Amino acid sequence: MSEVCVNQKELAARWKISHRTLERWRWAKEGPRYLKIGGRVVYRLSDVEAFERDVQSFPDHPPSEV
């Protein structure tokens, strides 16, 4: 079964943040898990949704940052 993936720009649009924020998070080892395939960064939708659930479980983390 194939996994649905989104690229950096699609994820940035989903969360209404800059794609540069995602780049910074990867550099700082923060944010959702990602895969690098031939120099291309993709995020599994299941990892994105898990990250969204984790962030929402912390009351001091505003949902607007997700």
N, C-alpha and C positions, 0 to 999 in steps of 0.2 A: 504494500500500500504506500502510495507516495504522500509525502507531507507537504502541506501548503506553506509556501515561504513568501516573505515580502522583502523588498530591498530597502535600503536606507531612506530613500526619498519617500517611499510609500509609508514607512513607519513614522517618519517625521510628520507627514501630512495627517496620519491617523491621530497623533498626539498633539498636533498643532505646535510643534517645536521646530527649531532649526536642525537641519541634517548635521550641522557642525556640532550641536550638542551631543548627538549620538556618537560622533567621532571622538569627542572629548571623553565621553563615558567609556568608550572602548579603550582608549589610552589609559584611563584611570582604573580600568577593570571594574566598572560600575555598569548598571543598566542590565538589560536582558541578555541572555546567552545569544551568541551569534555564530555563524559559520563563515569561513573564508574559503571560497571555491574559486580557484584560479585567479586570485586577486580581487574577486568580487565578494562583497559582504552581503549575506542574507540572514534574515531572522526567521526561524520557524514560528508559525502562528501560534502553536501550542506554547512555546517559550514566551512569546509576547503576552499571551493571555495569562500565563502563570505569573509573570512579572507584574502585570496589572493587578491581579488579585493580591499579591504580596504587598504592593505599595498601598493599596486601599485599606489594608489591615492595620496600618500605622496611622493613628489619628493626627499626628503632628505633620504628616506629609499630605499637603493639599492635593486633591484630585486633578487640579489644573496642571500639575507637573507631570502627569502621566499621559 
